[in-house]
Amino acid sequence: MADTYAKNVATSAEEAAKIVPRAEFRVFGKDIIEGVVEHMWCCKATLFKARVMPAETYILSKKTNEANVKVRDGLLDIKTKVGETPEGFEIFQPRGKFQFPVKREELAEILRNLQVEIALDKNGYTFDEFCDIVREHPELALVTVEKKRYGFSVNGVICEYAKVWFNGAMVETACCESENYEAMKGAVEALGIAELPNTNYLKAAKKVVGM
C-alpha cells in the first residue's frame, strides 16, 4: 500500500498527469472520530500510521471548489477535480508539485485553475511573494491547516481519521480513498459514514473561515 504520509517531492505537470487519480469520500464534523473508531475494529481495519503533519497553507478561491491548491513541505501542490464516481465520490487529478521560486508559467496555470486573473511580471515567485499575491486578491484567501492524522485500511482501501485545525479552529474528519470504487463503497459503509455529506477540504475550510 502506498504511503500517503510520505514527504512530498517536486513533480512536474507532465509527471503528475501520469498518476492514476484516486476517488475520495470525506466527511467533517464535531463527533466523527468516536464513531469511526468504534466501527473500524468491527470491520477488521489494519492500522498503519499516525502522524502530526507540518502546518500547510491552503489557498481558497471564491470562484471554485475544484482546484485544491496548497503549500506542503515547501512545495506548491495542486490537484483538480476531474469527475465523480456513480456513488458521488470525488476524483482529483494531481497537476504538479512545484518548488519555490515557482516559475511564472506554472503559477499562471495554478491561478487559471483558481479562476482568477492576476498579471504576473516576474519570471519566478517565492513563497512570500505568492502569499502576497493571494492576500491582495479579494476572491482568494490563505488558510493555515494543521492535521493530526491516523491512517488505516479496510479491505485494502486507504482510510484515515484526523483532527484538523483551520486557522486554529478544530474539526474532526474521516475519509476513504481508492481507485477501486466498489471496495471503497464497502469501506465507507463499514465505517458508518456513508450517510454523511461528502465534503472536501476546500468546502470544509470555507465553512470554518466564513468564505
N, C-alpha and C positions, 0 to 999 in steps of 0.2 A: 504494500500500500504506500502511495506517495506520502511524503512528509509535508503536510500542509503548513507546518510551522517553520520550515526551513528558511534560512536567511535568504532574502531576495538577492538576485544577481541581475545586472543590466541585461535587457533583452530588446533587440531591435524590433521594429514593427514587422519586418519580414519573418523573423523567428517566431514572434508571438502569433502570427497568422497560422502557423503550423500546429499550434497547440489545440488539441481537441477540447472544446469547452464543456464544462460540467453544468448540469442543471442544478438549481439550488431552491430549497424551500426553507425560509427563515421566519421565525416569529420573535416578537419583542413583547415585554410586559413586566409587571412588578412581581409576579408569582409564577415564574416559568420553571425555574431550576428544580424546585422541590418535586413537582410532578414528573419532570423528565427523569430525575434520578430514581424515583420510585418505579417508573416503567422500564428503565434501561436494564435493571437487574432481572426483571421478569423475562425480557427478550434476549438474555444472554449476550449483552453487549461486551465488547472487548475494549478495555481502557488502554490507551497507548501513550498519552502525553498530557501534561498540564503545563501551562506557561503563562507568565505575566509578560505581555508584549510591550516593547518600547512604544512610547507615545507616537501616534500617527496624526497627520494633518489631512483632513478630508476637505475637498473643495466642492461646495454645493452650488447649484445653479437653479434659479427660479424657473428656468426655461425647460428643464428636463430632469427626469429620474432614470435616464437610460445611459448615462455616462458616469461611471464610477471612477473618479479621479482622486488620488491620494498620494501623499508622500510617506513612504515607509522605508526604513533602513537607508534613508538618504537618497532614494530613487523616486522619480515622478512616475507613478504607476497608473495606467489607465486600462479599463476594460469596458466594453459597451454591450448593451443588451441586443441580442440578435434574434430572440424569439422566446416562445414558451412551449412547454410540452402540453399535450391534451389535458393533463391534470392541473395545469396552471403553474408549473414550476418554471422559474425564470432561467434563461440561458444567457450568460455573459461571456463574450469572447475577449480574451486578453489582446491588447493592442500595443503593448510595449512597456518597458520599464527603463526610464532614461536617466542618465547621470547628469548632475549639475556641473557646470552650466549647461542647461538644456538648449539645444540648437533652435534657432528661430523657426525653421520649418516644422520641427517636431512640436514646439509649443503652439504654433498656429493650428496644427491639426487637432491638438487637445482642446483648444478654445473653440474650434469649429464644432467639436462633439458636445461641448458645453452650451452650444448655441448662442454664443456671444461674439461680438465683433470688437476687436481691440487692435489698434495699429501697433506693430512691433518694429522698432527701429534699430534694434541691436542684433548682432549675429548669435549671441548666446545670453542666457539669463540664469543668474544664481538663484538659490532658494529664496533669499531675502528679496531679491528683485521680483521673483514670481509672486511671492506673498503680497508685495506692494501692489502689483497689478490687480490681484484678486480683491484686496481691501478697497481699492479705489473704484471698483465697478459696482454699481448699485444692484446688479442682479446676481452677484456672486457673494459667497461667504466662506470664511475659513472656520473649521470646527476641529478642535483638538479631541482626539479619540484615544482612550486608554482601554485596554482589554485584559481581563484575566480569564484565560480560555482553558477548557478541559476537553480534550479530544478523545473520541472513542469510535468504534464501528459497530454496526448492526448488520449482520449478514453481508459483510464486505462493503457496506455503504459508509462513507466518511460522515461522521456526526460530531457535534460539539454542543456544549452548553457553556455560557460565559456570563460574566458581569462586564458591562460596558459603561464607560463614563463619557458622555458628550459634554464637553466644556464643564466637566465636574459633576454633571447630573447623571446618576446611576440608573440603568435599567438592566433587566435580565434578557437573555436571548438564547435561542437554541436553533440548530439548523441541521439539515441533511443535504449532502450534495453527491452527485454521481453522474456518470454517463449512462448508467443502467437505470432507466426510468421506472421499470417495473419493480426492481429491488428497492429503489428509492421510495416509491409509493408505500411499500410494505414497511420500511423503516419509519417513515413519517407516522403511519398509523400505529405502529408498535410503541412509539414514544408518547402517544397520546396528544399530539399537537396538530393533527390533521384538520380539526375544526377551527383552528385559529387563523386569522388572516395572514397570508404570505406577505411579508414586509421586508424589503431590502434595507441595507444600511442607509442609503440616501433618504428614503422616506422616513425612517426612524429618527435620523439626525434632524431632519427638517421639523418634525413634530416636536422634538425636545427643545430646539432653539427658537421655535416660533417662526419659521420661514415659510 
